[in-house]
Amino acid sequence: MLWDPVDPRQLGSLSAALHYRVNGEVYRFSGERTLQRFMKAPARWCGLVRDPVTGRPFRPSVRSPEAYWVGGPYFFESDSSKTVFVGDPHRYEVIRGI
């Protein structure tokens, strides 16, 4: 089961309208309210992610370098990772099925 990251008491929906991507990973939400809260501050709610360039897991913060690509933000552990990603995003993008 996949829980709503904003309200873990609720199950995330299978509806594509209630999905959002962070670093290519799909997050599912129980309703529009929690989806909108997540979209305003994804670093607060997404938990551990992988830097798409280095592959290392880290927990993003509001200060983490960020770039928007293919349906959602990508967070990076350093400015140099972001620079590499932006130079060739197709090479590093993560695409997970919904």
C-alpha positions as CSV (number, residue, x, y, z in Angstrom):
1,M,0.0,0.0,0.0
2,L,1.2,3.5,-0.7
3,W,0.3,6.2,1.8
4,D,-0.3,9.9,1.2
5,P,3.0,11.6,2.2
6,V,1.3,14.6,3.7
7,D,-1.4,12.6,5.6
8,P,0.0,9.1,6.1
9,R,-3.3,8.1,7.8
10,Q,-4.8,8.1,4.2
11,L,-4.0,5.9,1.2
12,G,-2.7,7.5,-1.9
13,S,-5.0,7.3,-4.9
14,L,-4.3,5.4,-8.1
15,S,-5.9,8.3,-10.0
16,A,-3.2,9.9,-12.2
17,A,-4.8,13.3,-11.3
18,L,-3.6,12.8,-7.7
19,H,0.0,11.9,-8.6
20,Y,3.1,14.2,-8.6
21,R,6.8,13.4,-9.3
22,V,9.9,14.4,-7.4
23,N,13.2,13.3,-8.8
24,G,11.2,11.1,-11.1
25,E,9.6,9.2,-8.3
26,V,5.8,9.1,-8.2
27,Y,4.0,10.3,-5.1
28,R,0.3,9.5,-4.6
29,F,-2.2,11.6,-2.7
30,S,-5.5,10.9,-1.0
31,G,-7.1,14.1,-2.3
32,E,-6.5,17.5,-4.0
33,R,-5.9,19.2,-0.6
34,T,-2.8,17.1,0.3
35,L,-1.6,17.2,-3.3
36,Q,-1.6,21.0,-3.3
37,R,0.1,21.2,0.1
38,F,2.8,18.8,-1.2
39,M,3.3,20.8,-4.4
40,K,3.9,24.1,-2.4
41,A,6.8,22.5,-0.5
42,P,7.9,19.1,-1.9
43,A,11.2,19.1,0.0
44,R,9.2,19.2,3.3
45,W,7.2,16.1,2.4
46,C,9.2,13.9,0.0
47,G,11.6,12.3,2.4
48,L,14.8,10.6,1.2
49,V,15.5,11.0,-2.6
50,R,18.4,10.1,-4.8
51,D,20.5,12.8,-6.5
52,P,20.0,11.8,-10.2
53,V,23.6,12.6,-11.1
54,T,25.6,11.0,-8.2
55,G,23.0,8.4,-7.2
56,R,23.5,9.1,-3.5
57,P,20.4,9.3,-1.3
58,F,19.9,12.5,0.7
59,R,17.0,14.4,2.3
60,P,16.4,17.7,0.5
61,S,15.8,21.0,2.3
62,V,14.5,24.4,1.2
63,R,18.1,25.2,0.4
64,S,18.8,22.3,-1.9
65,P,19.5,23.1,-5.5
66,E,16.4,22.4,-7.6
67,A,15.4,22.2,-11.3
68,Y,12.0,21.5,-12.8
69,W,12.0,18.7,-15.4
70,V,9.3,16.4,-16.9
71,G,6.4,16.9,-14.5
72,G,8.1,17.8,-11.3
73,P,11.1,19.1,-9.4
74,Y,14.4,17.4,-9.2
75,F,16.5,18.1,-6.1
76,F,20.3,17.9,-5.9
77,E,22.8,17.5,-3.1
78,S,25.1,20.1,-4.7
79,D,25.1,22.9,-7.2
80,S,27.6,20.9,-9.3
81,S,25.1,18.0,-9.6
82,K,22.4,20.4,-10.7
83,T,24.8,21.9,-13.3
84,V,25.6,18.5,-14.8
85,F,21.9,17.5,-14.8
86,V,20.8,20.7,-16.5
87,G,23.5,20.2,-19.2
88,D,22.0,16.9,-20.2
89,P,18.7,16.2,-18.4
90,H,17.7,13.3,-20.7
91,R,20.8,11.3,-19.5
92,Y,19.9,11.6,-15.9
93,E,16.1,11.8,-15.8
94,V,14.3,9.1,-13.8
95,I,11.1,7.8,-15.3
96,R,8.9,5.6,-13.1
97,G,5.6,4.2,-14.3
98,I,2.5,5.5,-12.6
